[in-house]
Amino acid sequence: MKCPFCGHADTQVVETRVSEDGAFVRRRRRCSACDKRFTTYERPEVTFPQVVKKDGRRVDYDPAKLRAGFALALRKRPVSTEQLDAAMARIEEKLLAEPAREVAAQRIGEWVMDELRQLDQVAYVRFASVYRSFEDVEAFRTLIDEVQG
């Protein structure tokens, strides 16, 4: 790796540490030309598929949008941040496992509903009522009966 101080291409790794969560590797390096030390971080490069919206537009996957959808449904519900993070991680694993380079937003919405159904029934009904765009009370009642049954 090139030294950020002198630009010399010959550097040696002096120390390597894996982060506590295993998400990245920290390396201390020493330049053989100027003898200065510097730190580098290695992270895996992950490419999520594009999300195809209902109107056909393609957008980049945005974890902040996914988290916001969960947060809205889970507002004032007894679900921990750890449970939310785990649900998001499961959805992201599914996204990364997709063989196609595109995934329909509807499919992600179904995965969110599956996760919410396991986390909190009230949050599930909240999300489903908006996501499925119920036209009448009877459709809403059918969803509630489905959750209770």
N, C-alpha and C positions, 0 to 999 in steps of 0.2 A: 504494500500500500504506500502511496506517495505521502511524504512528510508534509504536513500543513505549514511548517516553519521554513524549511529550506527547499522543498520540492524534490528532494532526493527520493528515488524509487525504492531503495533498499531499507526496509524497516523490519524489526523483529518483534514478535509477540512476547511480552514479558510475563503477563498474567492474563488468565481467562476466567471469567465468572459467569454463571448462568443466573439470571434474575430469579427472585423468589418464586414468582409465578410461572417461570419457564418461558415467558413470552419473548425474551431477547437474550443475547449473549453480549457481555461487556468485555472488551479486550483493552489492556494497557499495552501500548507499543512504544518502542524506542528506535529512534533514527540512528543508523550506523554512521551517518555523515556529521550531523550536528549534535548528537547525543541527547537531544530533547525528547521528552516523553509526551504522549498524547493518548486520548481514549477514543475508541470507536465502538459503535453498537451495531449488532447484526440482528435484524428482524426478518421474519419470513415475508415475502411479498405475496399478498393474497389478492386475487382478482375475482370480484363478485360478478355474477352475470348482470346484464342490463335488465331493468324492470320495464315491462311493456304495460303501459297504462290502458285503461278502457277505451280511450279515443285513438289508440294506436301509437302514441308518442313513446319514445324510448328514453329513459332517464337512468342515470347511475343509481345504484343502490345506495341509500342514505340511512345509516343506522340511527341517526338522530330522528328521522321521521318514524321509524319503527318504534323507538323508545317513546316518542311523543304519543303515538297511538295507544301503546300500553299504558302510559301514565294517565291519559285521559280516562280510559276505561277503569283503571285501578284507583282513581282519585278517592281518597278517604276510605280505602279498603285495607284490611289487615294483611297485606302482602309485603314481605320484606324486599329490600333492594337486591339481596342475594338471590331470592326466588325470581325476581324480574330479570336479573342478569343471566341466570341459568336458562330461562325461557328464551331470551334473545340469543344466547349462544346456541341453543338447539335449532332455532330457526336459521341462524347463519350457517350452521353445519349442513343443514338441508340445502341451503343455497349453494354452498361450495360443492356439494355432492351432485348437483344438477349437471347432467352431461351437456345440456344445451347452453349456449352463451346468452340466452335470454330466458326470462321467466315472467309469466303473467302476474300482474299485481294481484289479481283475484286469487291466485294460488297462495301467495304470501298471506293474504287476508284470511284464507282458510286455515293456514298454519297458526296464525295469531289466534283465531277462534279456538282451535284445538288446545293451545297452551292456556288460554284464559279459562276454558271450561275446566281444566284441571286445577288452576290456581284459585279461582273465585267465581262462583256462579253468578253473582250480581254483576261483576265486571264483564263476564261473558255475555250476559243479556244486554248490558249497555252497548258493548261493541257491536254485537249482532244486530241490534235494533237500528243502528246507524249504517252499518256495513251492508245489510240486506235491504235497506230502504223499504221498510214495511209500508204498505199502502193502507192497511186498516188494522183495527184493534184485534180482529180475529187471527191474523197472521202473528201478531205479537203474543196473543194468548197461546197459540200453538207452540211457539218457541218456549214459553214458560212451562207448558205441560211437558215438553220434551226434556227440559232440564230437570224437572221434578221426577220424571218417570224413570 
